[in-house]
Amino acid sequence: MGHGKIEAYNKIVKNEFLALEDIKNIDDGKLMYDMFVNLPLGGKILESHIIF
């Protein structure tokens, strides 16, 4: 996957996460995001990461 496509995919994943989660503080946000991207979805594991 090209660099631009990876960045676009990461942005979509981040936006989906932010739309779904009620983040109380940065530490909770980091933990929740890590769980979000590492859950298997249809047999695929997301490997994107946000730097807070």
Z-matrix of the N, CA and C atoms (Angstrom, degrees):
N
C 1 1.455
C 2 1.521 1 107.74
N 3 1.325 2 118.06 1 134.00
C 4 1.455 3 121.72 2 180.00
C 5 1.514 4 112.51 3 -68.91
N 6 1.327 5 115.98 4 157.27
C 7 1.468 6 121.83 5 -176.97
C 8 1.532 7 112.00 6 -55.92
N 9 1.324 8 117.81 7 -43.74
C 10 1.462 9 121.41 8 179.82
C 11 1.520 10 112.24 9 -63.74
N 12 1.346 11 116.80 10 -37.43
C 13 1.464 12 120.70 11 178.71
C 14 1.522 13 110.77 12 -69.04
N 15 1.331 14 116.83 13 -37.26
C 16 1.469 15 120.33 14 178.27
C 17 1.520 16 109.78 15 -65.02
N 18 1.330 17 117.60 16 -44.33
C 19 1.460 18 120.54 17 178.90
C 20 1.526 19 111.16 18 -62.39
N 21 1.325 20 117.50 19 -41.26
C 22 1.465 21 121.07 20 178.21
C 23 1.527 22 110.30 21 -64.23
N 24 1.329 23 116.95 22 -42.60
C 25 1.467 24 121.56 23 177.90
C 26 1.525 25 110.54 24 -62.49
N 27 1.334 26 117.55 25 -45.25
C 28 1.468 27 121.32 26 178.38
C 29 1.521 28 111.10 27 -59.71
N 30 1.321 29 117.33 28 -39.38
C 31 1.465 30 121.19 29 179.36
C 32 1.528 31 110.61 30 -65.36
N 33 1.319 32 117.39 31 -40.55
C 34 1.469 33 121.15 32 177.28
C 35 1.526 34 110.22 33 -63.11
N 36 1.333 35 116.88 34 -45.20
C 37 1.463 36 121.09 35 179.37
C 38 1.524 37 110.13 36 -61.33
N 39 1.327 38 116.91 37 -45.67
C 40 1.473 39 120.85 38 179.56
C 41 1.518 40 110.79 39 -60.73
N 42 1.320 41 117.86 40 -44.29
C 43 1.460 42 120.98 41 -179.39
C 44 1.519 43 111.97 42 -65.65
N 45 1.333 44 117.39 43 -38.56
C 46 1.470 45 121.11 44 175.94
C 47 1.522 46 110.04 45 -62.03
N 48 1.321 47 116.67 46 -44.36
C 49 1.459 48 121.13 47 179.45
C 50 1.527 49 110.83 48 -61.52
N 51 1.326 50 116.42 49 -48.82
C 52 1.464 51 119.93 50 -177.98
C 53 1.522 52 112.42 51 -64.09
N 54 1.335 53 117.39 52 -31.46
C 55 1.463 54 121.44 53 178.85
C 56 1.531 55 111.45 54 -72.21
N 57 1.327 56 117.06 55 -28.20
C 58 1.462 57 121.05 56 -174.21
C 59 1.526 58 114.48 57 -94.08
N 60 1.294 59 118.10 58 -28.94
C 61 1.466 60 121.61 59 -169.59
C 62 1.522 61 112.87 60 -104.89
N 63 1.337 62 115.23 61 145.08
C 64 1.463 63 122.94 62 173.54
C 65 1.525 64 106.57 63 -99.89
N 66 1.319 65 116.63 64 99.59
C 67 1.464 66 121.63 65 -173.30
C 68 1.525 67 109.21 66 -92.72
N 69 1.337 68 115.17 67 121.67
C 70 1.466 69 121.25 68 -177.47
C 71 1.536 70 112.53 69 -86.04
N 72 1.338 71 116.77 70 -38.73
C 73 1.465 72 120.66 71 179.18
C 74 1.522 73 108.97 72 -154.06
N 75 1.306 74 117.21 73 172.44
C 76 1.464 75 121.46 74 -173.10
C 77 1.529 76 112.43 75 -64.63
N 78 1.345 77 117.30 76 -37.95
C 79 1.463 78 119.41 77 -179.59
C 80 1.528 79 111.04 78 -67.09
N 81 1.335 80 116.85 79 -43.38
C 82 1.460 81 120.29 80 175.71
C 83 1.525 82 110.23 81 -62.32
N 84 1.319 83 116.44 82 -39.88
C 85 1.459 84 120.93 83 179.69
C 86 1.523 85 111.90 84 -61.37
N 87 1.329 86 116.72 85 -43.44
C 88 1.468 87 121.14 86 178.83
C 89 1.525 88 110.95 87 -62.77
N 90 1.343 89 116.53 88 -45.98
C 91 1.454 90 120.62 89 -179.70
C 92 1.522 91 111.01 90 -64.48
N 93 1.323 92 116.87 91 -45.96
C 94 1.458 93 121.12 92 -179.24
C 95 1.526 94 111.24 93 -63.66
N 96 1.342 95 117.52 94 -39.73
C 97 1.464 96 120.26 95 179.21
C 98 1.525 97 110.69 96 -66.33
N 99 1.332 98 116.54 97 -40.66
C 100 1.453 99 119.90 98 178.56
C 101 1.530 100 110.47 99 -60.22
N 102 1.326 101 116.84 100 -43.39
C 103 1.469 102 120.02 101 177.09
C 104 1.529 103 110.48 102 -65.32
N 105 1.326 104 117.17 103 -38.99
C 106 1.472 105 122.72 104 -178.80
C 107 1.525 106 111.78 105 -61.17
N 108 1.310 107 117.67 106 -46.19
C 109 1.468 108 120.31 107 -175.98
C 110 1.520 109 112.90 108 -82.30
N 111 1.316 110 118.12 109 -14.75
C 112 1.455 111 120.34 110 -178.48
C 113 1.521 112 113.87 111 -102.99
N 114 1.336 113 118.08 112 4.15
C 115 1.456 114 120.99 113 174.19
C 116 1.519 115 109.01 114 -82.06
N 117 1.338 116 118.08 115 135.19
C 118 1.465 117 119.36 116 176.84
C 119 1.522 118 111.18 117 -68.11
N 120 1.311 119 116.66 118 129.06
C 121 1.462 120 122.42 119 178.27
C 122 1.517 121 107.45 120 -121.21
N 123 1.319 122 116.74 121 105.87
C 124 1.456 123 119.65 122 -178.84
C 125 1.516 124 113.07 123 61.81
N 126 1.339 125 116.34 124 35.21
C 127 1.454 126 120.15 125 178.62
C 128 1.512 127 114.20 126 82.79
N 129 1.339 128 117.96 127 2.33
C 130 1.465 129 121.66 128 -178.87
C 131 1.519 130 108.97 129 -116.89
N 132 1.298 131 117.19 130 138.56
C 133 1.458 132 121.36 131 176.58
C 134 1.523 133 108.14 132 -106.75
N 135 1.317 134 115.43 133 127.47
C 136 1.465 135 120.25 134 178.33
C 137 1.518 136 108.20 135 -75.34
N 138 1.315 137 116.77 136 138.77
C 139 1.457 138 120.41 137 -177.64
C 140 1.522 139 112.25 138 -122.49
N 141 1.314 140 116.82 139 24.41
C 142 1.465 141 121.30 140 178.23
C 143 1.523 142 108.92 141 -85.28
N 144 1.321 143 117.41 142 157.01
C 145 1.451 144 120.73 143 177.15
C 146 1.521 145 109.84 144 -143.98
N 147 1.323 146 114.94 145 141.87
C 148 1.462 147 121.61 146 176.03
C 149 1.522 148 107.74 147 -101.66
N 150 1.299 149 117.12 148 140.46
C 151 1.456 150 121.43 149 171.05
C 152 1.523 151 105.94 150 -99.01
N 153 1.330 152 116.78 151 116.61
C 154 1.467 153 121.27 152 -179.81
C 155 1.496 154 110.25 153 -84.02
